[in-house]
């Protein structure tokens, strides 16, 4: 994973003497800095000047130096591997494993506690069997069977040798005496046991229990069989119980490992070598393995077989997280890092965005974006970047896109240009902040979008002209810097366009080509001048969003799509084959998508949650920050609703919404106005008709000087914007004009 995301510790990297010398010639320093408001530490590489060369002291006799016969040569290439297991390398992982141990112990306590009566019955049965075995085993001793065989054999010989009769008689008499003695001893012992049992029956119950256990336990032990198990072998229903053998079997079934030759022992078949694991890691299993050489398979082949491997492991592919381990982290072209979750890691309560409680934020810092499957915080630096969001409707695409804008709201030196092709309520709170706000994709809104892009291009060229004139001490790379932003009042510009396909489908061919070219220029050249493009669309095919625009976007995010081809349209050609496939997401994964940050860097992220009221609160906070910094400009200055809130004046919501629908028009037909209101808030205006709209506006203080309007030579029932504004307090209109 690139530096756009939380860094993962290197595993198994090698440090040779030559590498140390190369590092000394061109040193870098790892600087760790906390990201404000996120709890994340960002890792940055900072160049430092090379130190002055040191004079080498002459080697003394017998001193260990770098030579072939150096006895310490092997120590110089010891792998810098972690000394702790994967589950013990972070506080969160240790805590998660401790909680898992407590849950497992509690489960076993309940499981076996309910089976105590069953275990008592089995113990008594085993004790009875043990008593029987003890009795059967004791009888040969009581009957002196070890001597009986000798006596019987001697009697049989008496028929052949009469001289043995006397010896046989003596042996028989000795046998009888021995048997009688043993039976007397056994009888005395049985009597003592009976007396003890009588005494125990009259003793304290606690003593009875202890003695019974002391007697029953050894008898039950004696009565056990080879396969007898007193306790049931219960185990909690784990969905995944991965082992090295399962991993090899899954890879072999996926065609990534060769099968053994006919008649060859299974242990001689090609197998992966695990440099770590499989081990428990949080709520899943982690393993890092190398494919065997000679098989012709690479780590990329493993990533492409994600679905098959998941099926062989008995899990859903959404539970399998795989990535290549690059050389910088001790990897190679055949090393794969895989983590298999116990269950779906993207379900459950959404994670609230840390921006919701932040007072301010700097867009020069990485933006808190969400969490990956293992709970690691994902942050995304957006300076010098452009972004594209895609996916099916109602999967959280707009909510996720707004996270980037939300960060810009908390930075007073960010100027927002916003266009929403749908014209709904998602971006309506931006009225209080946006320098330019275009709502809808009607003819007047399309013209407003074209004018907004023209304004942006003029501003971009003005900035480049200024940056070229600045001294290199102030502008060393020809790019915007925080110091230049404040000294020359050049705020960072967010260009946010949602439902981009609505504008393209509403335009004529010439206008469409012109808008595409303008957007390409802004996305390609704008980042150096402080322009951050933030575009979103549904399935971006060649007609909705042209390829030449999509291909210059650096950061891409896709929620659920219908197939791999659609995923590649959003994330880039061939990304699904590399493992970045948004089509594996389901309807339940709202707010979850695949984030691509580079040619070979991607991660599935459950984006932070920021709902509509929370976004509106951030817009109000952003307006206050800009007013305090003198950065409130453009359309936001004349926003009637925000001005009314600041003045403590209550403006009817209907007036505010009608003015928003008529933002780009001085007059509008009644059916078009009703359609715009329904698109803005269907729950409120879904049952409005012409009569109800007129009655509500009259109640709000609107006086229509004419019920007919003329638009493009056509007359019809409608409204003039000046009539609506006539119901607004004069002081608010004056502040808006100012």
C-alpha positions, 0 to 999 in steps of 0.5 A: 500500500502506498503512503496514501494509506496507513503504513504496514510494518515491513516483514522479512526485509534484508539489510546488506552491507552494500545497502547500508552504504548506499543509504549512507550516500543518499540518506532519508529520515522517517518523520512521523507526524500526527494527523489532526483530528484523526488519531493517525500517524502519517509517515513521510520521507524527508531528504537530508544532506549527506554527512561528510565522509569519515576517514577510515581508521586502519584495521588492526590485526585480527579486527573483523572487517568486510572481507570474504573470511569475515566471521560476522558476515552472516550477521550482516544479512539477518532478516529484520523480522518482527520479534512479536507474533502478528496479534501482539504488535498493536494494542488494538490487536492484543485487546481484540484477542483478549476479548476473544479469549474471554468470549471463548472461555465463557462459551465453554463454561456455558457449554460444559455447564449444561452437560454436567448431569450427562458427565456425572452419568458417564462417570458412574457408568465408567466407574461401574465398568472399572469395578467390574474390571478390577473384580475380574482382574483380582479373581486370578489372584484370589484363586491362585491361578498362577499355581493351579496350572502347575498342579494340574500339569503334575497330576496329568503326569502321575499316570505316566510316572507314579513316583510324582503322586506324592509330589502332586499331593503336597502341591495340591495341599499347598495350593489349597492353603494359599487359596484359603489364606488369600480368601480370608484376607479378601474377606477381611478387606471386604468387611472393612470396606463395608464397615467404612461404607456404613460409616461414610453413609452416616458422615457429613455430606461434604465428606461423602462427596469427597470420598465418593469422588476419591473412589469413583475417579480411579474406578472411572479411570480404570473403566475408560476405553481407548476412544472413551472421552468423558467431556464432549468435544464442543467448539464455537461455530467458527466460520474460518479455521484456516491451516497451512494444509487448507491454504495449500489445498485451496491454492492447488484447487485454484490451479496455482499449485501443481498436483503431485505426480501419480503415486507420489507422496502428498508431502512431496507435492509443491507447497507454499512456504509461509513466512508468517502464519497462518496466525490469528490476527484480530477477527480473522487469520493472517498469513504471508506466503511465497509461491514455490519456484518452478510453477510459473505462477506469480502473486498477481495470479493469486490475486486474480483467483480471489473468488476461487480461493474463497470458495475453497476456504469456505468463505465469501470473497468479501472476507478475503483480503489479499495484496502483494508484498513489495520489495520495500517490505521484504517481498518479491513477485511471488509473495502474497499477504492474505487476511481472512475474516471470520465474518463480513467485516463491512457490516455493523454500525457505521463509523461516525466521521471524526470531522463531525466534531472537529472545529477546524481542519487543514486540507493540507493534511490527509483527510480521514476517510474510513476504515479497512476490513481489519479496522485500520484507519484510512486517510487520503491526502488530496492536495495535488490530486483529483477524485472520481466517485462511482457506483450504483444509486443508493449505495452511499456514493454521494455521502462518501463524496461529501466527506472530501467536501466536508474537510474543505468546509472546516478550512476557511481558506478553501473556496467551493464550486459545486454543481449537482446534476440531480438538483436534490437535497444532498448538496443544498446546505452548500448554499451557505458556503459555496462561491458558486452553486449550480443545482439541477441539469435544466437549460438554465443550470447547464448555462450556469455550469458552463459559466462556472467552468469559464470562471474557473479557467480564468482563475486558473490562468491568473494563478499560473501567471502569478506563480510564475512571477514569484521568487523561487524562495517563496514558490520553489516548485511552481505550486501553491503553498500554505504561505502563498494562500494567505499572503496573496489570498489564493484559497484552495479551490474545490470543484465538486460535481455530482451526477456528472452524467446528467449534464452530459446527457442534457447538452448538445454535442458541441456544448458537451465537448466544450465542457469535457475539454474544460473539465480535463484542463481543470483536472490535468493542470489545476492541481498545481494551482490549488484546484482539487477536482471532485467528480461523481457519476453513476456507471461511467460509460463512454456516453456518460463520462468520457474515457479521456476525462476518467483516465486523468483522475488520480484517486478513484472510489467505487461502491457496488456495481453490477459487474467487473466491467463496470468496476473497471470503468470506475477504477481503471482498466484491469483493476478487477483482475488485480483484485480491486473489484467493486462488483463483489460488494452487495446491497448491504454494503452501503458506504463501502467501496474500493479505493484506488490510489495508484497503479497497484495500490487499492483497499476496500474501505468502509467510509465514515458516516456523515448524515445530512443534518451533520453535513448541514451543521458543518456547512453552517460552521464553515460559513462562520469560519469564512465570515471570521476570516473574511473569506465568504464570497460569491453566491454564499454572500447572498444566501437568504436562508443563511443570512436570516439565520445569522440575523435571527429572522425566520424565513418560511422554508417554502420561500427559501426552497422556491428561491433555490429552484429559481436560482438561475432563472428570473421567471419559471413556469408553474409545472417546472417550479413544482418539478424542481420542488419535488426533486428538492424534497419529495417528502414535503412537496410530493403532493403539491399542485398549482393550487396548493403552491399558490395558496402556500406562497400567498400565506407566506406573504408572496404577492404575484403582480402577474400570474402569467410569464413569458419564456422563450416566446411562450406564455404560461402560468408561472412565477417571477423571482422578484415576487418571491423576493418581495416576501423576504425582509428588506434588510436580508435582501440588502445584505445579500446585495452587499 
